[in-house]
Amino acid sequence: MSLAGQLYKLQQLDLELQKKQQELSEVENQLGDNKALVAAESRLASQKQQLEDARKKQKNSEWELEDLQERIRQIDGKLYSGKTKDPKELVNLEKEVKGLKSQTTTKEDTLLGLMSLVEEMEARAKTTAAELERLKKEWEERQETLRPRKGEIEIALAELKVERSRLAEQIDSEAFNIYERIRLTRGQAVVKVEKGRCLGCHITVPTSQWQKAKAGELIQCNNCSRILYLE
């Protein structure tokens, strides 16, 4: 195999290494990606707290309503027991009952609103809890699929690195350094010549150059400096 051929093969390994490394990064990102799960957990926790607060308000409203109703019963007892004879006191008691009944009506309306709100919150929390369970299941299934895939990619990467090191040892150090320098600046260090053109910059290569490259010499394109390779 010519020197350019060795460098071309090295480049293919580097491209495959880059591809596998990118694939590994994507798998690792997916393994650690639980944003949707965390968001659902946070949303459910917030809804549960709001639901607890609403239930407390409902309970307090029920107690307040019971207090009002008990107060009305007590006054009604005085009004209809016949023990209270003073007309003025009777009038005051009737006014107080009227005011308490008005408060009771308002409190009942408030309580109905709170009960409706609690029902809505319970339904919302139930929906979020179901969504959370679904997300958990999907996340766990994804982990079970991705973990083995991560291991496969890591093995492939290790094998490619060994193969690259073995090939790099066989390549002339000066040529290897030229390859590395071009790869860092151009991305692609070795390019084929087809129909007399450099496939890196698409400029026509002088006949003498591509003939030397075909003969096995290390020739760089006059225009883009990439190493020319002819099969």
QUIGI-V73430 format. One line per field, one symbol per residue. psi: psi as a letter, one per 30 degrees, with the letter a starting at -180 (. if undefined). Layout:
# QUIGI-V73430
psi: ???
This chain:
# QUIGI-V73430
psi: kleeeeeeeeeeeeeeeeeeeeeeeeeeeeefjgeeeeeeeeeeeeeeeeeeeeeeeeeeeeeeeeeeeeeeeeeeeeegfffjfjeeeeeeeeeeeeeeeeeeeeeeeeeeeeeeeeeeeeeeeeeeeeeeeeeeeeeeeeeeeeeeeeeeeeeeeeeeeeeeeeeeffkkeeeeeeeeeeeeefejekllkkhgkkfefgkkkkeeefeeeeffljkkkfefglkkkk.
